[in-house]
Amino acid sequence: MNISERTLKRWAATPEADKRPTAVPPVQPRQLSDEEEQRILLVCNLPEYCDLPPSQIVPLLADKGVYLGSESTMYRVLKKHRQLTHRGQAKPRQKRPLPTTYIADGPNQVYTWDISYCPSKVKGVFWYLYLILDIYSRKIVGWEVHDTESGALARELVERTLIREKCWHNPPVLHSDNGAPMTSFTLKTRLADLGMAMSHSRPRVSNDNPYSESLFRTVKYCP
């Protein structure tokens, strides 16, 4: 029960029950009266102060020689009366949901894919390596090389990969970055028809597709 021996003896020696839950808190000598709280609310709701936080109201009142309470006191009074909402001209902070994550505990559950530029013998001309990787087994389940980037080519590669890996009727999640072929309408439509969920990297997060990037590094720079 995580109760010490001294605590148990003290409880046994005290005939009365614990009075802390029903005890009336003592009145603090410096506690604000109801009139003072109402005055703070009245001032905070005036047109010239209604859009300002207490951190700005207190110094503005001090310039006029008026002191109603500290900044923390105003915050406490506003919170007590349920008026502690966003104050100011800036937009309030928005709560953004956490990004959806997928965990693979077996093969053919989560795929990641990307396209990498591969130099050719002609300066300024590149080949494009399409590569699909199973993040659980690190198996390259599909790859092709083309001379252009296209959502249609990616769609065909995904279809052939699902057939080859025998997961056409139970497709895995397909993760990628936010490139044009990855977010193309052609690919999205086909994946929706197949019942294949899509996952994309978060905006301005460069390492959200590390498996494909790491494999490209090995393929292109390994001696």
Secondary structure, 3 states (H helix, E strand, C coil): CCCCHHHHHHHHHCCCCCCCCCCCCCCCCCCCCHHHHHHHHHHHCCCCCCCCCHHHHHHHHHHCCCCCCCHHHHHHHHHHCCCCCCCCCCCCCCCCCCCCCCCCCCCCCEEEEEEEEEECCCCCCEEEEEEEEECCCCCEEEEEEECCCCHHHHHHHHHHHHHHCCCCCCCCEEEECCCCCCCCHHHHHHHHHHCCCEEECCCCCCCCCHHHHHHHHHHHHCC
